[in-house]
Amino acid sequence: MKVVWTLLLCIVLFSSCNNKIISLRICDLAQSNEHISHFDVPEGYSSTCREPINYAPDSNYPLEYYKQEVRINVHYMDAEKGKYNFDRSEGELYFDQIMENAIMRLEINEKMRLPEGNETPVLAAYFTYVLRDMDTEVGRSPYAFHKDDDLYWFLSKGKNRNNSRKEVLIKYQQDEGSVLNIFIQPTHPDSVASKTYTTDITGIAMGTTVKIAGVYELGLPAWQHATNLNHEIAHILGLSHSWYRNDGCDDTPPNSNCWNSSGKPPCEGPTSNNMMDYNSSQMALTPCQIGKIHRNFHKQDSKQRKLLVPQWCESDDFQSIVIDRDRKWLGSKDLKNDVIVKSGNTLEIYCRVSMAEGRKITVEPGATLKLYNAHLHNDCGDTWEGIDLQSTKRKNGKIEMYGKCSIENVIK
């Protein structure tokens, strides 16, 4: 993160009946100013920007967190002459039902069953799925139906296993990198007919693409595929299988990965209901897992961020984020609203904050804004209004900068 050493203060005077407020619009950061103090990073400081828990949404601050929307395309694969998958009308309806149930499960987000007696908080997942908009210019729907004798089928075991092969993705995926492509492939009919092959609900996540099978040939209600869809998409969004010890979260206890309780070891007691374990429920995400997903959503160049509808570019001038108690923003944020730090309160910013077009941060007289290696900018190719630093004869708004901070994309 580069340091900006130039000073540009746009001075505007505002008068009221009782007080004269002097407003300094901070368009860039400066080496020295009576209202801007520069310090070295405090001893013992460590960056908080990589900690997943600092990205877990907090429903107490609804303007700072909003439900992220992951854009998806859906591809149904079939043989040239065979009938091994849904046709268009059936397929669109069936996947709509799968997606509706999958979203419902994200919204419910059950309490963790493991460890027994746990007090793991239950947080809202704050993300959902949306079908990519119809591209009328090229006549392209978010649903595609392909017939290809060589690439239509899916096998996850055996000598002809092809679940991890990419040929079908390379040939048929759309808007690679900006949309999550979901391929629904039937199990090869020869395997379905075999007495030694078990057809399962299965899938695999690859880059920004998911392949799933068992959807058509098992003949199950759509909702029974919802957990598999959530599980595979969560891999794309950055989660690992959680029954291991190295999934990066200390609130997902290692377990025996039992499908359900059988009454016999190692599955005699409560079993996991976590989305990233293989179990009959898959209805829970922990605060750390949710935080990991949202941390990836907030990384500027991450593959997960590129899949999102960029809601942070939608400016909201009807409501403001009011800081009326001391707050620390320990993770990155993408904000649509003005921010007002009220007199007598302090806002500490530790990471990246993107401000929507036309929005600003106001530091009232007697308020303090502290920046710790912070980067303030607009991540939409637009400009924002910078920092409105206010003071009166009796009180000054203050900015304290620690380490290497920058402010960019402010309108001049």
C-alpha positions in Angstrom: 0.0 0.0 0.0 1.7 3.2 -1.1 2.0 6.3 1.0 0.6 9.6 -0.3 2.7 12.5 0.9 0.9 15.4 -0.8 -1.6 17.7 1.0 -4.9 18.8 -0.5 -7.3 20.4 1.9 -10.5 21.9 0.4 -11.7 24.5 3.0 -15.4 25.2 3.2 -17.0 27.3 5.9 -20.4 26.4 7.3 -22.4 28.7 9.6 -25.2 28.0 11.9 -27.2 30.2 14.4 -25.0 29.0 17.4 -21.7 27.9 16.0 -19.4 28.3 13.1 -18.2 24.9 11.8 -15.0 24.9 9.8 -15.0 21.9 7.5 -11.7 20.7 5.9 -12.3 18.3 3.1 -9.4 15.8 3.1 -8.7 14.8 -0.4 -5.3 13.3 0.3 -3.1 12.5 3.3 -0.4 14.9 4.4 2.9 14.8 6.3 1.8 17.3 8.9 -1.2 19.4 9.8 -2.6 20.7 13.1 -5.6 18.2 12.7 -3.6 15.3 11.2 -1.1 13.5 13.4 1.3 10.9 12.1 2.7 8.1 14.2 4.7 5.0 13.8 2.7 1.7 14.2 2.4 1.0 17.9 4.6 -1.6 19.5 2.9 -5.0 19.4 0.6 -4.1 16.5 -0.2 -6.9 14.1 -2.5 -6.7 11.1 -6.1 -7.8 11.7 -7.0 -7.9 8.0 -6.5 -11.6 7.5 -8.4 -12.8 10.5 -11.7 -14.5 9.4 -13.6 -13.6 12.5 -13.2 -9.9 11.7 -15.3 -10.4 8.6 -18.2 -12.2 10.2 -21.3 -10.0 9.6 -22.8 -8.3 12.7 -26.6 -7.8 12.5 -26.2 -4.9 14.9 -24.8 -2.8 12.1 -27.0 -3.5 9.1 -25.6 -0.7 6.9 -22.1 -2.0 7.3 -23.0 -5.6 6.2 -25.4 -6.6 3.4 -26.2 -9.9 1.8 -23.7 -10.6 -1.0 -25.1 -12.0 -4.2 -23.1 -14.7 -6.1 -23.9 -14.8 -9.8 -24.4 -18.2 -11.4 -25.0 -19.9 -14.8 -26.5 -23.4 -15.0 -25.5 -25.9 -17.7 -27.5 -29.1 -18.3 -25.5 -31.8 -20.2 -27.1 -34.6 -22.2 -26.2 -37.1 -25.0 -27.0 -36.2 -28.6 -29.9 -38.7 -28.9 -30.4 -39.9 -25.3 -32.7 -38.7 -22.6 -30.4 -38.7 -19.7 -31.2 -35.2 -18.3 -34.0 -32.7 -18.1 -35.2 -30.7 -21.0 -35.4 -26.9 -20.8 -38.7 -26.4 -19.1 -38.2 -29.2 -16.6 -34.6 -28.3 -15.9 -35.2 -24.6 -15.3 -38.0 -25.4 -12.8 -36.1 -28.1 -11.1 -32.9 -26.1 -10.5 -35.0 -23.1 -9.4 -36.4 -25.4 -6.7 -32.9 -26.6 -5.7 -31.6 -23.1 -5.5 -34.6 -21.9 -3.5 -34.1 -24.6 -0.9 -30.3 -24.1 -0.8 -30.8 -20.3 -0.1 -33.4 -21.2 2.6 -30.8 -23.4 4.3 -28.3 -20.6 4.3 -30.8 -18.3 5.9 -31.7 -20.8 8.6 -28.1 -21.7 9.5 -28.6 -24.1 12.4 -26.6 -24.2 15.7 -23.6 -26.5 15.7 -24.2 -29.9 17.2 -20.5 -30.4 17.9 -18.8 -30.3 20.3 -21.5 -31.4 22.7 -22.7 -28.6 24.8 -21.0 -26.0 22.6 -21.8 -22.3 22.8 -20.8 -21.5 19.2 -22.7 -18.4 18.1 -25.2 -18.7 15.3 -24.7 -15.9 12.7 -26.5 -15.1 9.5 -24.6 -16.3 6.5 -25.2 -12.9 4.6 -24.7 -14.4 1.1 -27.1 -15.8 -1.5 -27.2 -16.9 -5.1 -28.7 -15.1 -8.1 -29.0 -16.2 -11.7 -26.9 -14.1 -14.0 -29.0 -11.6 -15.9 -30.4 -12.5 -19.3 -28.0 -11.1 -21.9 -30.6 -9.9 -24.5 -27.9 -8.6 -26.8 -26.7 -12.1 -27.6 -29.8 -13.9 -26.6 -28.1 -15.8 -23.8 -30.1 -17.2 -20.9 -28.6 -18.1 -17.5 -29.6 -21.6 -18.4 -27.9 -23.5 -21.1 -28.7 -27.0 -22.4 -25.9 -28.9 -24.3 -25.9 -32.2 -26.2 -22.4 -33.7 -26.4 -21.8 -37.5 -26.6 -18.2 -37.1 -25.4 -18.7 -34.7 -22.5 -22.2 -35.1 -21.1 -21.5 -37.8 -18.5 -20.0 -37.8 -15.0 -18.2 -40.5 -13.1 -16.5 -40.1 -9.7 -15.0 -43.6 -9.5 -13.7 -46.4 -11.6 -11.2 -46.5 -14.5 -13.2 -44.0 -16.6 -13.5 -41.5 -13.8 -13.8 -38.0 -15.2 -15.1 -35.9 -12.3 -11.9 -33.7 -12.2 -11.5 -33.4 -16.0 -11.9 -29.9 -17.4 -12.8 -30.5 -21.0 -16.5 -29.8 -20.5 -15.7 -26.6 -18.6 -13.4 -25.3 -21.2 -15.9 -25.9 -24.0 -19.1 -24.7 -22.4 -18.6 -22.4 -19.5 -19.7 -18.8 -19.9 -18.3 -15.5 -18.5 -15.4 -17.4 -16.9 -14.2 -15.7 -13.7 -17.2 -13.3 -13.4 -19.9 -15.9 -13.0 -20.0 -19.3 -11.1 -20.8 -21.9 -13.7 -22.7 -25.0 -12.5 -22.7 -28.1 -14.7 -25.4 -30.7 -14.1 -24.2 -34.0 -15.6 -25.9 -37.4 -15.5 -24.0 -40.4 -14.3 -22.9 -42.5 -17.3 -25.9 -44.8 -18.2 -23.6 -47.8 -18.4 -22.7 -47.3 -14.8 -26.3 -46.6 -13.7 -27.2 -50.0 -15.3 -24.3 -51.8 -13.5 -25.2 -53.8 -10.4 -21.8 -53.0 -8.9 -22.0 -49.2 -9.3 -23.8 -47.0 -6.8 -25.3 -43.8 -8.1 -25.0 -41.0 -5.6 -25.6 -37.3 -5.2 -22.1 -36.1 -5.8 -20.1 -33.1 -7.1 -16.8 -31.4 -7.3 -15.6 -27.8 -7.1 -13.1 -26.6 -9.7 -11.8 -22.9 -9.8 -15.1 -21.0 -10.2 -17.0 -24.0 -11.5 -19.1 -26.7 -9.9 -20.0 -30.1 -11.4 -22.8 -32.1 -9.8 -24.4 -35.4 -10.7 -27.2 -37.6 -9.6 -29.8 -34.8 -10.2 -31.8 -36.5 -12.9 -31.1 -40.2 -12.7 -32.0 -40.6 -9.0 -35.4 -39.1 -9.4 -35.3 -37.4 -6.0 -37.2 -34.2 -4.9 -35.3 -31.1 -5.8 -34.6 -30.1 -2.1 -32.5 -33.2 -1.6 -29.8 -31.7 -3.8 -29.7 -28.4 -2.0 -27.1 -29.4 0.6 -24.8 -30.8 -2.1 -25.1 -27.5 -4.0 -24.3 -25.4 -0.9 -21.3 -27.7 0.0 -19.7 -27.4 -3.4 -20.3 -23.7 -3.8 -18.8 -23.2 -0.3 -15.6 -24.8 -1.6 -15.5 -22.2 -4.4 -16.0 -19.5 -1.8 -13.0 -20.7 0.2 -14.1 -23.4 2.7 -12.4 -26.7 3.3 -13.8 -30.0 4.6 -14.3 -29.3 8.3 -13.8 -32.8 9.9 -10.0 -32.4 9.6 -7.8 -30.4 11.9 -6.5 -28.0 9.3 -9.5 -26.3 7.9 -8.4 -22.9 9.3 -11.2 -22.6 11.8 -11.0 -23.4 15.5 -14.8 -23.5 15.9 -15.2 -26.5 13.5 -14.1 -29.5 15.7 -12.5 -32.5 14.1 -14.9 -35.4 14.0 -15.4 -38.9 12.6 -17.4 -37.5 9.6 -20.4 -39.8 10.4 -23.4 -39.5 8.1 -25.7 -39.7 11.1 -25.8 -41.4 14.5 -25.7 -45.2 14.2 -25.5 -46.1 17.9 -22.1 -47.7 17.3 -18.5 -46.3 17.6 -17.4 -43.9 16.2 -20.9 -42.7 15.4 -22.7 -43.5 18.6 -23.2 -40.0 19.9 -24.2 -36.6 18.3 -22.9 -36.2 14.8 -21.9 -33.1 12.9 -24.4 -30.9 11.1 -21.8 -28.7 9.5 -22.2 -27.9 5.8 -18.6 -28.9 5.1 -18.8 -32.3 6.7 -20.5 -35.3 4.9 -23.6 -35.8 7.0 -27.4 -36.1 6.6 -28.0 -32.4 7.7 -25.3 -30.0 6.4 -27.2 -27.1 7.9 -24.6 -25.2 9.9 -21.8 -22.7 9.3 -19.7 -21.4 12.1 -18.7 -17.7 12.6 -15.2 -18.5 11.4 -16.4 -20.2 8.2 -18.8 -17.3 7.4 -15.9 -14.9 8.2 -13.6 -16.8 5.8 -16.2 -16.5 3.0 -16.7 -12.8 3.6 -12.9 -12.2 3.9 -12.6 -13.6 0.4 -15.5 -11.4 -0.8 -13.5 -8.4 0.5 -10.2 -9.2 -1.1 -9.9 -6.8 -4.1 -8.5 -9.3 -6.6 -9.9 -12.6 -5.3 -11.8 -15.0 -7.5 -14.7 -14.9 -5.1 -15.1 -11.1 -5.2 -15.3 -11.3 -9.0 -18.4 -13.5 -8.8 -20.4 -11.0 -6.8 -22.9 -8.4 -7.9 -21.0 -5.2 -7.1 -23.5 -3.8 -4.7 -20.8 -1.7 -3.1 -21.0 0.6 -6.1 -24.7 1.4 -5.4 -24.5 4.7 -3.5 -27.1 5.2 -0.7 -27.6 8.9 0.2 -30.7 8.3 2.4 -29.0 6.8 5.4 -25.7 7.3 7.2 -23.6 5.0 9.2 -23.4 6.8 12.6 -20.5 6.1 14.9 -22.0 7.0 18.3 -19.7 4.8 20.3 -16.1 3.9 20.0 -15.6 1.4 17.2 -12.9 -0.6 15.6 -13.1 -1.8 12.0 -10.7 -4.7 12.1 -11.5 -6.0 8.6 -12.1 -4.5 5.2 -15.4 -3.0 4.3 -17.3 -1.9 1.1 -19.7 0.9 2.1 -22.7 2.4 0.2 -23.4 5.1 2.8 -21.9 8.2 4.4 -20.0 7.6 7.7 -20.4 10.1 10.5 -18.1 9.9 13.6 -20.1 11.7 16.3 -18.5 14.1 18.7 -16.8 12.4 21.7 -16.3 9.1 19.8 -13.5 7.4 18.0 -13.5 5.2 14.9 -10.4 3.1 14.2 -9.9 1.7 10.7 -7.3 -1.1 10.2 -7.8 -2.3 6.7 -9.3 -1.3 3.3 -12.5 0.7 3.1 -14.2 1.3 -0.2 -16.6 4.3 -0.3 -19.4 4.4 -3.0 -19.5 7.3 -5.4 -20.4 10.6 -3.7 -20.1 9.3 -0.2 -17.9 10.8 2.5 -16.6 10.3 6.1 -17.5 13.1 8.5 -15.4 13.6 11.6 -17.4 15.9 13.8 -15.8 18.4 16.3 -14.5 16.4 19.2 -14.4 13.2 17.3 -11.3 11.2 16.3 -10.6 9.0 13.2 -7.6 6.7 13.7 -6.1 5.0 10.6 -3.8 1.9 11.1 -2.1 1.1 7.7 -5.6 1.9 6.3 -6.5 2.3 2.6 -9.5 4.5 1.8 -10.7 4.5 -1.8 -13.5 3.7 -4.3 -13.4 0.2 -5.8 -15.8 1.0 -8.7 -13.7 3.3 -11.0 -15.6 6.3 -9.5 -14.8 9.0 -7.0 -15.9 9.8 -3.5 -16.0 12.9 -1.4 -13.1 12.2 1.0 -13.0 13.1 4.7 -15.0 16.0 6.0 -12.9 17.1 9.1 -14.9 19.5 11.2 -14.0 21.9 14.0 -15.3 24.8 16.0 -13.6 27.3 18.3 -13.9 24.9 21.2 -13.5 21.5 19.6 -11.5 20.0 16.8 -12.1 16.8 14.8 -8.9 14.8 14.6 -7.2 12.3 12.3 -4.4 10.1 13.6 -2.4 8.1 11.1 -0.3 5.1 12.2 2.0 3.5 9.7 1.5 3.6 5.9 -2.0 4.9 5.1 -3.5 6.1 1.8 -6.6 7.8 0.5 -7.4 7.6 -3.2 -10.1 8.4 -5.8 -11.4 11.5 -4.0 -13.0 14.0 -6.3 -10.9 17.1 -6.7 
